[in-house]
């Protein structure tokens, strides 16, 4: 029974770590999006412009930025490409790497 409790704790810890990665990804994606300039308006890149560049929906971009949706690898590559970076930099920004 004790090992079963340890397993539940391990799963909870893994879930917390996964959620931390989702939150970091969304925050980094938003930070990079706002740093980019929309070539049409010279304003910070909008969620719509990023979604169009990545070929995904605006709601997906919004949910990813708010950590309401985990981003799968194929979409991560599309977003990273649209933001001029790599998925690694979005999932694990230099500021949080140890």
N, C-alpha and C positions, 0 to 999 in steps of 0.2 A: 504494500500500500504506500509506503514512503517513496518508493521510486515513481509511483504514479503521480504523487504530488509534485515531485521534482520535475517531472515531464510537463505538467501543467504550467509550472513556473517558467520552464524553458520556453514553452510555446508563447506565453505571455510576453516574455522578454524579447523573443524573436518578432512578435507582432509589434511591440513598441519600437524596435529598431527599424522594422519595415516602414512603419508610419513616419518615423523620423526622416527616412530617405525620401518618402513621398513629399513631405513638407519641404525638405531642402530643395528637391527638384522644382517644385512649384515656385518657391521663392526665388531661386536662381533664374528660372525661366522668365519670370516677371521682371526681375532686375535687368536682365539682358535685353528683354523686349523694350523696356522703357529707355534704355541707353541707345538703342538703334533709332535711326531717323527714317521715317517714311519718305522715300524718294519723291513722292507726289506732293507732299505737304511740308516736308522738312520738320514735322512734329514727331514726338516719340511714336514708335510703331504701335499701332492699335492691335487689339486682340483680333479684329477682323482681318487686318493686313497679315498678321502672323498666320492665322488660320488659312487664308488664301495661299500664302507662300508655302505652307506645309501640306496643303491639300486635305485639311481636316476641318471639322466644324468649329464655329466660334464657341459653342457651348463646351466642347471638349477642352479648348484652350482655357476657358474660364474655370472649369472644374479642376483642371490640372493645376492652375495657379493657386487655387484655394485649397489644394490638397483634398479635394472631394473625389478625386479619381486617380487611381494609380495608372501611370503611363506605361504601356507595353513597349517592348524594344522597337518594333517597326515604326511606331509613332514617335518614339524618342529620337530615332535617327532622322525622321522628317523634320521634327521641331529643331533639332540641333543644326541640321543643314540650313534651315531657314534663318536661324539665328547666327550662323557663321561660326559654330563651335562644334564640340563633340558631345555625344551623350554622357561620357564620363564627366565632363566639366559641368553638365547640368545636374547629374545625379550626385556628384561629389565635388562641389566647388572647392577650389584651393583653400578657401577660408576654413573649411571644416575638416580637411584631410590632415591626418596626423603623421 
